[in-house]
Each structure stands twice: as C-alpha cells, then as structure tokens.
C-alpha cells in the first residue's frame, strides 16, 4: 500500500535533513554560519575568512593560516584556455538574458574542462578541491561575461587583491575604492548562506544523486535566477525609481497593496521580524549618505506604516534585497550585475552544502500526491 504524508505547500517548515553549516531563526531575526552570527562576521571578518569557516569548519586561527588559504584560491581564479576562448561567443549569445544565464553554460564547461567527476565516485578531498576551484572561478566568469557582453575587454584577475576587491576590479577595470570594496564585501559575506533556501535545496538535491560539483552549482544558479529568489535586488531598486519622489510614496504603495501586488524588497518567508541583513545594509547605506539613501529610508518607513494599516497582524519588513540594491547602486555596480553579485557570494554556501550532502549516500526522493483522473482507465483508440 502506497502511503504519503501531506506537507505544507512549498515544504514550509519541513525539516528534510541535518546540517552543521548554519541556520535561520526567523522569529528572532537572527541567522548564523556554524556557531557565529553572520552579521557579526560581515562586520569583522574578510570574505576569505568566512569561506574558510564554511569549507574547513573553523575561522583562520592566525594571519599565516589566512594567507595559506588565500594562496590556494589565487591560481584558481584564472580560467582554462578552452573556457576563456568560449566566453566571447557565450557573452554574445546571452547579451539579452545576462551574465547569470551565461554562467550556467560557462560553469558546465569549466567542470568538463577541469575534469570534475561525479561526487559519488571521488574522495572527500577531491570533492573539496573541485568546489574550491568552482567558487574561485565564478567571479572571473561573471565579470568576463558582463564586460564582453558590453563590448569591453576582459580584465584578468589580480593575484594581489582579495576576493571582493578583485571582483570589483575585474568588473570595472579600475583600482577598487577601499570604502566601496568593504561595503560590497559585507554584502557578499551576509549572503554566503541562508538556511535551506530554494537554490541551496536544489544544489543538495542534485548532490544527493552523486552528480559532479558543476552540475550541482548549475542547478542552484537556475533556482537563484527566479524573481522570487535571487532575482529581486534590482527590482527593489526599480520600485524606488517608479515611486520617484517623496510625495508619491503613500499613494503609490496604497494602490499596489490594495491591488494585491507584491512590494519588491518587503517581506520574507522565514523572518517574522526585521531581516538582520537588511538592518546591516541599511547602516552601510547610511554610511554613504545622500539623496538615494534618504529616499530609501523614507520609503521603508511609509511602506511599513501602510502595510501595518492595510495588513494588520502581519509582520512585513524590508528584506535583504531592498538595501542590497541601494548599496550596490552606490558602489557603482550595474543593475544587471546585482543578482550575479549575489551569486558570487552564494556559490560558497552552495558548495559547502554540496560537500555536506555528498557525505550522505541517500538520494533525496520525495513523493507527490496524485490529483488527476482516477486510474486505470482504458486507453482510447486513435481517431
């Protein structure tokens, strides 16, 4: 007898596995990477430090260990010749869909070129090496696809720059500003991982089949590209553009809420209080100051007031996308690179989850409840 257990739509709140990588405690407005507050890590550590934490289980103990890990990453930033040669055509083919679409193909090519083998067939050390190589290459691939798609020359990675600074350098071709670099680095750290979100779950499902690292990451990128997941930072900023001026905030928001439209940048499926990532990025934005920041803060205030009035009892606050868009705009990133920048961080979290999942030989294979016509019915004759 086939029996199934009914679960909430979207698997909301359903525990599907155990993890040592981190968690989101939505009612408290808190999330962590292993035993450390993710927001505190963003405020006090480098991206490479947190990468080390996710992959190796600990923060670097001293400057020597930090330098040793960085030295592992640096040569992996450079692309194999066959991948590099394919990028111009790939950039032209994805000029309308953008670098994230191109990354799916580029990462598959990288995995094939580098000889990534199925997780099922290789030892943990080789799995970790493949994951490290993929993570190191993603910023190079994304920035190359962006620049080539804009008719600009590809900028090679620099060995003397850390992750965030190197990303901005490859993107713009200019020496990165230290203040903007640190702001982007804090954003990157804050988005490395965030519980069992859709893209992380996708990566783990693919990993459970024993597929190679590139296959797992390609599936995760596909999930991230959706507007209800990672595709939202630029859309939240588009909302500010659509409102335009302070006198239009109230009427514009009321009209959208009463029409049942979603206000991009507000609300989160897990948090029932303020998103701690949004709080951190609001502070980062305020450090820059200026009309855009003042306008965003006022929009946030009025939106929360209107939502409290029209949707009483529901906790709806800004999520990470709202101020992420503001910070990236202030740091000079083009809007087409907002979600790819999210990806440049989240690839580390995905990879850590892939490695953790690969240690479990059980394939993830849930069930669906059939609701179609009652079977079996006779197959009708043709014509």
C-alpha positions as CSV (number, residue, x, y, z in Angstrom):
1,X,0.0,0.0,0.0
2,X,1.4,3.4,-1.0
3,X,1.1,6.0,1.8
4,X,2.2,9.6,1.7
5,X,2.4,12.3,4.3
6,X,0.8,15.6,3.4
7,X,3.1,18.6,4.0
8,X,2.6,22.3,3.7
9,X,2.8,24.0,0.3
10,X,6.4,24.8,-0.6
11,X,7.6,22.5,2.2
12,X,7.4,25.4,4.5
13,X,8.9,24.5,7.9
14,X,9.5,20.9,6.9
15,X,12.9,19.6,8.2
16,X,14.5,17.5,5.4
17,X,18.0,16.9,6.8
18,X,20.5,17.9,9.4
19,X,23.3,20.5,8.8
20,X,26.3,21.9,10.7
21,X,26.6,24.8,8.3
22,X,24.2,27.3,9.8
23,X,20.5,28.2,10.3
24,X,18.0,31.0,10.1
25,X,15.9,31.7,13.3
26,X,13.2,33.7,11.7
27,X,11.2,34.6,14.9
28,X,14.3,36.0,16.5
29,X,15.6,37.8,13.4
30,X,18.9,36.0,13.6
31,X,21.0,33.7,11.3
32,X,24.4,32.2,11.7
33,X,27.2,30.4,9.9
34,X,28.2,27.5,12.0
35,X,28.4,28.9,15.6
36,X,28.9,32.6,14.6
37,X,26.4,35.4,13.9
38,X,26.6,36.0,10.2
39,X,26.1,39.7,10.7
40,X,29.0,39.9,13.2
41,X,31.2,38.0,10.7
42,X,30.3,40.5,8.0
43,X,31.2,43.3,10.3
44,X,34.6,42.0,11.5
45,X,36.0,39.4,9.1
46,X,37.0,39.1,5.4
47,X,35.2,37.1,2.8
48,X,38.0,34.6,2.6
49,X,37.8,34.1,6.4
50,X,34.2,33.1,6.2
51,X,34.8,30.9,3.1
52,X,37.4,29.1,5.3
53,X,34.8,28.7,8.0
54,X,32.3,27.2,5.6
55,X,34.7,24.8,3.9
56,X,37.1,23.9,6.7
57,X,34.9,24.3,9.7
58,X,36.9,27.0,11.5
59,X,37.9,30.6,11.1
60,X,41.6,31.1,10.3
61,X,43.4,30.9,13.5
62,X,46.1,33.5,12.5
63,X,47.5,35.5,9.7
64,X,49.5,32.6,8.4
65,X,46.5,30.3,8.1
66,X,44.6,33.1,6.4
67,X,47.4,33.7,3.9
68,X,47.7,30.0,3.2
69,X,44.0,29.7,2.3
70,X,44.2,32.8,0.1
71,X,47.2,31.3,-1.7
72,X,45.2,28.2,-2.6
73,X,42.4,30.4,-4.1
74,X,44.5,32.8,-6.2
75,X,45.7,30.5,-9.0
76,X,42.2,29.0,-9.3
77,X,40.8,32.4,-10.4
78,X,42.4,32.1,-13.8
79,X,40.3,30.2,-16.4
80,X,41.5,27.3,-18.5
81,X,42.2,28.4,-22.1
82,X,39.4,26.5,-23.6
83,X,36.9,28.1,-21.3
84,X,38.3,31.6,-21.8
85,X,38.2,31.2,-25.6
86,X,34.5,30.3,-25.4
87,X,33.4,33.3,-23.4
88,X,33.1,35.9,-26.3
89,X,30.6,33.7,-28.1
90,X,28.8,32.9,-24.9
91,X,28.6,36.5,-23.9
92,X,27.1,37.4,-27.3
93,X,24.5,34.6,-27.1
94,X,23.4,35.7,-23.6
95,X,23.6,39.5,-24.1
96,X,19.8,39.8,-23.5
97,X,19.5,37.3,-20.7
98,X,22.6,38.4,-18.9
99,X,25.7,37.0,-17.2
100,X,23.8,34.7,-14.8
101,X,22.4,32.8,-17.8
102,X,25.8,32.7,-19.4
103,X,27.3,31.4,-16.1
104,X,25.2,28.2,-16.3
105,X,26.9,27.2,-19.5
106,X,30.3,28.6,-18.6
107,X,30.4,26.7,-15.3
108,X,29.4,23.4,-17.0
109,X,32.2,24.0,-19.5
110,X,34.6,24.7,-16.7
111,X,33.6,21.5,-14.9
112,X,34.1,19.4,-18.0
113,X,37.4,21.1,-18.9
114,X,38.7,20.7,-15.3
115,X,37.7,17.0,-15.2
116,X,35.1,17.3,-12.5
117,X,33.9,13.8,-11.7
118,X,30.7,12.6,-10.1
119,X,30.7,13.2,-6.3
120,X,29.7,9.6,-5.9
121,X,33.0,8.4,-7.5
122,X,35.6,10.6,-5.7
123,X,37.0,11.0,-2.3
124,X,36.1,14.0,0.0
125,X,39.5,15.7,-0.7
126,X,38.8,15.8,-4.4
127,X,35.3,16.9,-3.9
128,X,36.5,19.9,-1.8
129,X,39.2,20.7,-4.4
130,X,36.5,20.8,-7.2
131,X,34.3,23.0,-5.1
132,X,37.1,25.4,-4.3
133,X,38.0,25.7,-8.0
134,X,34.4,26.4,-9.0
135,X,34.0,29.1,-6.3
136,X,37.2,30.8,-7.2
137,X,36.3,30.9,-10.9
138,X,32.8,32.2,-10.6
139,X,33.7,35.9,-10.1
140,X,36.0,35.7,-13.1
141,X,33.3,34.1,-15.3
142,X,30.6,36.6,-14.3
143,X,32.7,39.7,-14.8
144,X,34.1,38.4,-18.1
145,X,30.6,37.7,-19.4
146,X,29.4,41.1,-18.3
147,X,32.3,43.0,-19.9
148,X,32.3,41.0,-23.1
149,X,28.6,41.5,-23.4
150,X,29.1,45.2,-23.1
151,X,31.8,45.2,-25.8
152,X,34.6,45.8,-23.3
153,X,37.9,43.9,-22.9
154,X,38.1,41.1,-20.4
155,X,40.0,42.1,-17.3
156,X,42.3,39.4,-15.9
157,X,42.2,38.7,-12.1
158,X,45.0,40.2,-10.0
159,X,46.9,38.0,-7.6
160,X,47.4,40.8,-5.1
161,X,43.7,41.6,-4.5
162,X,41.4,39.7,-2.1
163,X,38.1,38.3,-3.3
164,X,35.8,41.4,-3.1
165,X,38.4,43.9,-4.4
166,X,39.3,41.5,-7.2
167,X,35.7,41.2,-8.1
168,X,35.2,44.9,-8.4
169,X,38.5,45.3,-10.3
170,X,37.5,42.7,-12.9
171,X,34.1,44.2,-13.2
172,X,35.1,47.8,-13.7
173,X,38.7,47.6,-14.8
174,X,39.7,50.3,-12.2
175,X,41.5,50.2,-8.9
176,X,38.8,49.4,-6.4
177,X,37.8,52.1,-3.9
178,X,38.5,50.8,-0.3
179,X,35.2,52.1,1.2
180,X,33.1,50.7,-1.6
181,X,35.1,47.4,-1.6
182,X,34.4,46.9,2.1
183,X,30.7,47.7,1.6
184,X,30.4,45.1,-1.2
185,X,32.4,42.6,0.9
186,X,30.0,43.0,3.8
187,X,27.1,42.3,1.4
188,X,28.9,39.3,0.0
189,X,29.6,37.8,3.4
190,X,26.0,38.4,4.5
191,X,24.6,36.4,1.6
192,X,27.0,33.4,1.6
193,X,24.4,31.2,3.1
194,X,20.9,31.5,4.4
195,X,19.4,28.2,5.6
196,X,17.5,25.9,3.2
197,X,16.5,28.4,0.6
198,X,15.4,27.2,-2.8
199,X,18.8,27.3,-4.5
200,X,20.6,25.6,-1.7
201,X,18.0,22.9,-1.5
202,X,18.3,22.5,-5.3
203,X,22.1,22.1,-5.0
204,X,21.7,19.5,-2.3
205,X,19.1,17.5,-4.3
206,X,21.4,17.3,-7.2
207,X,24.3,16.4,-4.9
208,X,22.3,13.6,-3.5
209,X,22.3,12.0,-6.9
210,X,26.1,11.9,-6.9
211,X,26.4,14.4,-9.8
212,X,29.6,16.5,-10.1
213,X,30.1,19.9,-8.5
214,X,29.5,21.9,-11.6
215,X,26.1,20.1,-12.2
216,X,25.0,20.9,-8.6
217,X,26.0,24.6,-8.9
218,X,24.4,25.0,-12.3
219,X,21.1,23.8,-10.9
220,X,21.4,26.2,-8.0
221,X,22.1,29.1,-10.3
222,X,18.9,28.3,-12.2
223,X,16.9,28.4,-9.0
224,X,18.6,31.7,-7.9
225,X,17.7,33.4,-11.2
226,X,14.0,33.4,-10.3
227,X,12.5,36.8,-9.4
228,X,11.1,35.3,-6.1
229,X,14.6,34.3,-5.0
230,X,17.8,36.0,-6.0
231,X,16.3,37.9,-8.9
232,X,14.9,40.7,-6.7
233,X,17.7,43.2,-5.8
234,X,17.4,45.3,-9.0
235,X,13.6,45.0,-8.9
236,X,13.5,46.5,-5.4
237,X,15.6,49.5,-6.7
238,X,13.2,49.7,-9.7
239,X,10.4,50.3,-7.1
240,X,12.2,53.4,-5.8
241,X,12.5,54.6,-9.4
242,X,8.9,54.0,-10.0
243,X,7.8,56.0,-6.9
244,X,10.1,58.8,-7.9
245,X,9.5,61.4,-5.3
246,X,8.6,61.5,-1.6
247,X,5.1,62.9,-2.2
248,X,4.2,59.8,-4.3
249,X,5.2,57.2,-1.8
250,X,1.9,56.9,0.1
251,X,-0.4,56.9,-3.0
252,X,1.9,54.6,-5.0
253,X,2.2,52.0,-2.2
254,X,-1.5,52.1,-1.3
255,X,-2.5,51.5,-4.9
256,X,-0.2,48.5,-5.2
257,X,-1.2,46.9,-1.8
258,X,-4.9,47.3,-2.5
259,X,-4.5,45.8,-5.9
260,X,-2.8,42.7,-4.3
261,X,0.6,43.4,-5.8
262,X,3.8,42.4,-4.1
263,X,6.1,45.3,-3.0
264,X,9.5,44.1,-4.0
265,X,12.0,44.3,-1.2
266,X,9.5,43.7,1.6
267,X,8.5,40.5,3.4
268,X,10.4,37.2,3.8
269,X,9.1,33.6,4.0
270,X,11.1,33.0,7.2
271,X,11.6,36.2,9.1
272,X,8.8,37.4,11.3
273,X,10.8,40.4,12.5
274,X,13.3,42.6,10.8
275,X,15.7,40.9,8.4
276,X,19.1,41.3,10.1
277,X,20.8,41.5,6.7
278,X,18.6,44.5,5.8
279,X,19.4,46.2,9.1
280,X,23.1,45.8,8.5
281,X,22.9,47.0,4.9
282,X,20.8,50.0,5.9
283,X,23.6,51.0,8.2
284,X,26.1,50.5,5.4
285,X,24.0,52.7,3.1
286,X,23.7,55.4,5.7
287,X,27.4,55.5,5.9
288,X,27.4,56.7,2.3
289,X,24.5,59.1,2.8
290,X,22.9,61.1,0.0
291,X,19.5,61.6,-1.6
292,X,19.1,57.9,-2.6
293,X,19.7,56.7,0.9
294,X,17.3,59.3,2.4
295,X,14.6,58.4,0.0
296,X,15.0,54.6,0.6
297,X,14.8,55.2,4.4
298,X,11.6,57.2,3.9
299,X,10.1,54.7,1.6
300,X,10.8,52.0,4.1
301,X,9.1,54.0,6.9
302,X,6.0,54.7,4.9
303,X,5.7,51.2,3.4
304,X,5.8,49.6,6.9
305,X,3.2,52.1,8.2
306,X,0.8,51.4,5.3
307,X,1.3,47.6,5.4
308,X,0.6,47.7,9.2
309,X,-2.6,49.6,8.5
310,X,-3.8,47.6,5.5
311,X,-2.5,44.2,6.6
312,X,-2.7,44.2,10.3
313,X,-1.2,41.3,12.2
314,X,1.3,40.6,9.5
315,X,5.0,41.3,10.1
316,X,6.3,42.8,6.8
317,X,9.6,44.5,6.9
318,X,12.4,45.2,4.4
319,X,14.3,42.1,3.3
320,X,17.9,41.9,2.1
321,X,17.1,42.9,-1.4
322,X,15.8,46.4,-0.5
323,X,19.0,47.9,0.8
324,X,21.3,45.5,-1.1
325,X,20.1,47.3,-4.3
326,X,20.8,50.7,-2.7
327,X,24.3,49.7,-1.5
328,X,25.3,48.1,-4.9
329,X,24.0,51.2,-6.7
330,X,26.1,53.5,-4.5
331,X,29.1,51.3,-5.1
332,X,28.7,51.7,-8.9
333,X,27.6,48.1,-9.8
334,X,25.3,48.0,-12.9
335,X,21.9,46.6,-12.1
336,X,22.3,43.7,-14.4
337,X,25.1,42.6,-12.1
338,X,23.1,42.7,-8.8
339,X,21.9,39.1,-8.9
340,X,25.2,37.9,-10.3
341,X,27.0,39.5,-7.4
342,X,24.6,37.7,-5.1
343,X,25.6,34.5,-6.9
344,X,29.3,35.3,-6.5
345,X,28.8,35.0,-2.7
346,X,26.2,32.3,-2.5
347,X,28.3,29.9,-4.6
348,X,30.4,29.4,-1.4
349,X,27.4,28.5,0.6
350,X,26.0,26.2,-2.1
351,X,29.4,24.4,-2.3
352,X,29.6,23.9,1.4
353,X,26.1,22.4,1.3
354,X,27.1,20.2,-1.7
355,X,30.1,18.8,0.2
356,X,28.0,18.2,3.3
357,X,25.3,16.4,1.2
358,X,27.8,14.3,-0.6
359,X,28.8,12.6,2.7
360,X,25.3,11.1,2.8
361,X,24.7,8.4,0.2
362,X,20.9,8.6,0.4
363,X,19.3,10.2,-2.7
364,X,16.6,12.8,-2.0
365,X,13.4,11.4,-3.4
366,X,10.2,12.8,-2.1
367,X,6.7,11.9,-3.2
368,X,3.8,13.9,-4.8
369,X,0.1,13.4,-4.1
370,X,-1.7,12.5,-7.4
371,X,-4.9,14.6,-8.1
372,X,-5.6,13.7,-11.7
373,X,-8.4,11.5,-13.2
374,X,-8.8,8.1,-11.4
375,X,-6.7,5.4,-12.9
376,X,-6.6,3.0,-14.5
377,X,-8.8,4.0,-17.5
378,X,-8.8,2.3,-20.9
379,X,-6.6,3.9,-23.5
380,X,-8.9,5.2,-26.2
381,X,-8.3,4.1,-29.8
382,X,-6.8,6.6,-32.2
383,X,-9.2,8.7,-34.3
